[in-house]
Amino acid sequence: MMMEQSISSTKLEQLRNRINDEDYLYEAIQRIALVLSNELLDTFKERKYDGRRKKRG
């Protein structure tokens, strides 16, 4: 049990250090933005080509 606590504490400390690193935060935000953008584009493409597209006229 004691070993698990020190491993968790070590990981927690590493995460704290990363959060305080501006470069890490910038890269993390960029990755999140890329994933969200890709998801939005995929959703748009699925809607456009699955027969739900509005007909003109």
Backbone as CSV, one residue per row, in Angstrom:
resi,resn,N_x,N_y,N_z,CA_x,CA_y,CA_z,C_x,C_y,C_z
1,MET,0.828,-1.201,0.000,0.000,0.000,0.000,0.868,1.259,0.000
2,MET,1.920,1.234,0.798,2.803,2.394,0.874,3.486,2.644,-0.467
3,MET,3.862,1.581,-1.166,4.511,1.711,-2.468,3.565,2.364,-3.465
4,GLU,2.282,1.988,-3.456,1.298,2.572,-4.360,1.148,4.066,-4.111
5,GLN,1.169,4.474,-2.864,1.038,5.885,-2.533,2.225,6.684,-3.065
6,SER,3.443,6.163,-2.922,4.599,6.924,-3.387,4.622,6.986,-4.913
7,ILE,4.174,5.941,-5.598,4.093,5.988,-7.058,3.062,7.017,-7.476
8,SER,1.921,7.022,-6.840,0.890,8.004,-7.157,1.389,9.413,-6.871
9,SER,2.091,9.591,-5.777,2.632,10.908,-5.433,3.652,11.357,-6.468
10,THR,4.461,10.428,-6.942,5.461,10.753,-7.951,4.785,11.176,-9.247
11,LYS,3.787,10.427,-9.676,3.061,10.775,-10.903,2.355,12.115,-10.754
12,LEU,1.780,12.340,-9.601,1.093,13.601,-9.346,2.073,14.769,-9.411
13,GLU,3.246,14.589,-8.853,4.264,15.636,-8.889,4.719,15.899,-10.320
14,GLN,4.850,14.844,-11.121,5.227,15.022,-12.525,4.152,15.814,-13.275
15,LEU,2.905,15.499,-13.021,1.815,16.232,-13.664,1.805,17.695,-13.248
16,ARG,2.057,17.953,-11.988,2.125,19.342,-11.514,3.240,20.103,-12.234
17,ASN,4.364,19.460,-12.392,5.485,20.102,-13.080,5.139,20.389,-14.531
18,ARG,4.455,19.463,-15.186,4.068,19.672,-16.577,3.088,20.830,-16.721
19,ILE,2.125,20.908,-15.825,1.123,21.959,-15.896,1.771,23.338,-15.764
20,ASN,2.837,23.419,-15.012,3.534,24.694,-14.832,4.479,25.017,-15.977
21,ASP,4.634,24.120,-16.929,5.512,24.328,-18.081,4.681,24.903,-19.230
22,GLU,4.957,26.147,-19.600,4.162,26.821,-20.635,4.222,26.098,-21.974
23,ASP,5.379,25.561,-22.329,5.500,24.843,-23.599,4.610,23.607,-23.612
24,TYR,4.594,22.889,-22.498,3.744,21.697,-22.406,2.278,22.079,-22.545
25,LEU,1.859,23.127,-21.850,0.461,23.565,-21.936,0.097,23.992,-23.346
26,TYR,0.978,24.721,-23.999,0.732,25.159,-25.369,0.548,23.950,-26.289
27,GLU,1.446,22.970,-26.177,1.349,21.778,-27.008,0.083,20.982,-26.698
28,ALA,-0.290,20.903,-25.435,-1.505,20.175,-25.056,-2.739,20.857,-25.640
29,ILE,-2.776,22.178,-25.589,-3.906,22.920,-26.155,-3.966,22.720,-27.663
30,GLN,-2.821,22.717,-28.317,-2.782,22.495,-29.758,-3.301,21.096,-30.112
31,ARG,-2.919,20.091,-29.329,-3.397,18.726,-29.582,-4.903,18.634,-29.400
32,ILE,-5.416,19.263,-28.359,-6.859,19.255,-28.118,-7.598,19.941,-29.260
33,ALA,-7.078,21.078,-29.704,-7.704,21.805,-30.811,-7.697,20.969,-32.086
34,LEU,-6.617,20.266,-32.350,-6.523,19.434,-33.545,-7.536,18.293,-33.497
35,VAL,-7.635,17.630,-32.359,-8.587,16.528,-32.221,-10.015,17.031,-32.391
36,LEU,-10.345,18.137,-31.747,-11.697,18.684,-31.872,-12.008,19.103,-33.307
37,SER,-11.049,19.726,-33.964,-11.248,20.133,-35.354,-11.495,18.923,-36.248
38,ASN,-10.702,17.891,-36.064,-10.885,16.673,-36.859,-12.241,16.033,-36.603
39,GLU,-12.664,16.018,-35.357,-13.976,15.459,-35.030,-15.093,16.258,-35.690
40,LEU,-14.984,17.568,-35.647,-15.998,18.418,-36.279,-16.037,18.206,-37.786
41,LEU,-14.875,18.117,-38.410,-14.827,17.889,-39.850,-15.406,16.525,-40.218
42,ASP,-15.095,15.506,-39.434,-15.642,14.174,-39.699,-17.157,14.179,-39.568
43,THR,-17.676,14.855,-38.553,-19.121,14.938,-38.353,-19.776,15.655,-39.520
44,PHE,-19.160,16.735,-39.978,-19.699,17.489,-41.114,-19.722,16.618,-42.362
45,LYS,-18.638,15.898,-42.615,-18.568,15.042,-43.800,-19.617,13.939,-43.740
46,GLU,-19.812,13.338,-42.573,-20.817,12.283,-42.427,-22.211,12.816,-42.710
47,ARG,-22.526,13.979,-42.203,-23.851,14.560,-42.427,-24.050,14.937,-43.892
48,LYS,-22.987,15.404,-44.507,-23.084,15.860,-45.888,-23.344,14.689,-46.841
49,TYR,-22.788,13.535,-46.549,-22.860,12.420,-47.487,-23.764,11.279,-47.049
50,ASP,-24.498,11.422,-45.980,-25.333,10.300,-45.551,-26.791,10.440,-45.966
51,GLY,-27.073,11.345,-46.898,-28.443,11.474,-47.396,-29.252,12.529,-46.698
52,ARG,-28.715,13.179,-45.729,-29.454,14.217,-45.001,-29.224,15.599,-45.595
53,ARG,-28.444,15.657,-46.608,-28.114,16.944,-47.205,-29.374,17.581,-47.790
54,LYS,-29.522,18.861,-47.551,-30.694,19.555,-48.060,-30.657,19.642,-49.566
55,LYS,-31.809,19.426,-50.186,-31.885,19.518,-51.636,-32.193,20.960,-52.024
56,ARG,-31.569,21.399,-53.093,-31.796,22.761,-53.571,-33.017,22.766,-54.481
57,GLY,-33.722,23.861,-54.435,-34.765,23.974,-55.412,-36.040,24.298,-54.833
